[in-house]
């Protein structure tokens, strides 16, 4: 009933990591980043099919990772585009025809838990679009880019930090991508496309530990979280 298809945009460069290769190939706790993302999806009850969207140059490395986590039947490689938006659109075109609902999850958010995937899949049965997000803890300032002067301070209670997975009805998201292409919209996530098309996007509580690994500091925090998890599972909690 709650079966969804998962797309993982995986074309990330490692520039901010100080690396010239795809950051998803970088090691974390003895495995490449992408392996952790795939293992979480493998353990989720709701996911049966995964499309990894990336640059063909990386496919040989991706194949080795997919083999190492025992997911060759479940994971399919889809050539991506020049931007994340284009890559997700190509991913949507690469879905099996029977796919009605899709989760889109950044490969660099490698600490998402199977439970988060399942909760998003469950919620997607009752709404056309959703995004995992957490309440913002910092006070956010709107700033004039010219003068660097603060223009306003929005009420923090209304602010949420968007994460992934983001989930959508396949047909609607595909239509939004087509409209976005026609109108030249540039968006930073799929929820934004949905919003621009006037469609509702619901919040699903995300996870504090579901960080996006972008810099060496993020990598160090991710190592720490993985060590804590290993300790907890060893203690049987």
Secondary structure by P-SEA (a helix, b strand, c coil): ccbbbbbbbcccccccccccccccccccccccaaaaaaaaaaacccccbbbbbccccaaaaaaaaaaaacccccbbbbbbcccaaaaaaaaaaaccccccbbbbbbcccccccaaaaaaaaaaaacccbbbbbbccccccccccccccccccccccccbbbbbccccccaaaaaaaaaaaaaaccccccaaaaaaaabbbbbbccccccccccccaaaaaaaaaaaaaaaaaaaacc
